Amino acid sequence: MPQYFFHFVGEGHEYVDADGQSFSDLISAKAYAARVVRELEQDSSEYFGCSICIVNEQGEELDRVSIGADVIKAD
């Protein structure tokens, strides 16, 4: 299964996911990122304007989910 990494980036904030997680495809990885974003939005508006970047094993950014934007709910 492909490994995906979920980097948190924004003004004054940066977290590089060194471990990543395995998902069957990018759609599943995006659903996971959307869940993380919803949790962060509930915790604090401090993270609004930041993003979760989905990166593959080669270090290429595949997608980005913004915090504080409308997120499609995928459970």
C-alpha positions in Angstrom: 0.0 0.0 0.0 1.2 3.5 -0.7 2.5 5.6 2.1 1.2 9.2 2.5 2.5 11.9 4.7 0.4 14.7 6.2 2.4 17.9 6.7 0.8 20.8 8.6 1.8 24.2 7.2 0.7 27.8 7.9 1.9 31.1 9.1 4.2 30.5 12.1 3.3 26.8 12.1 5.0 23.8 10.5 4.9 20.1 11.3 6.5 17.6 9.1 5.0 14.1 9.3 8.0 11.8 9.3 6.0 8.6 9.8 3.2 8.8 7.4 0.4 6.3 7.0 -0.6 3.7 4.5 -3.8 4.1 2.4 -5.0 2.2 -0.6 -5.3 5.3 -2.7 -5.2 9.1 -2.7 -9.0 9.3 -2.1 -8.6 7.5 1.2 -5.7 9.7 2.2 -7.7 12.8 1.4 -10.6 11.5 3.5 -8.2 11.1 6.4 -6.8 14.6 5.9 -10.4 16.0 5.9 -11.1 14.3 9.2 -7.9 15.8 10.7 -8.9 19.3 9.4 -12.4 19.0 11.0 -10.8 18.1 14.3 -8.4 21.0 14.2 -11.3 23.4 13.3 -13.2 22.2 16.4 -10.2 22.7 18.6 -9.3 26.2 17.7 -9.6 28.9 15.1 -5.9 29.5 15.6 -5.2 27.1 12.7 -7.6 28.7 10.2 -5.6 29.6 7.1 -3.2 26.7 7.6 -3.3 23.5 5.5 -2.6 19.8 5.7 -0.5 18.9 2.7 -0.7 15.3 1.4 2.7 14.2 0.2 3.8 10.9 -1.4 6.8 8.7 -0.6 8.8 10.6 -3.3 8.2 13.9 -1.5 5.7 15.3 -4.1 2.8 17.2 -2.8 -0.4 15.5 -4.1 -3.1 17.7 -2.6 -3.7 20.3 0.1 -6.7 20.6 2.5 -7.2 24.1 3.9 -8.2 24.5 7.5 -11.2 26.9 7.9 -12.4 26.3 4.3 -15.4 24.2 3.4 -14.3 20.6 3.6 -16.3 17.8 2.0 -17.3 15.4 4.8 -15.9 12.0 4.1 -16.3 9.3 6.7 
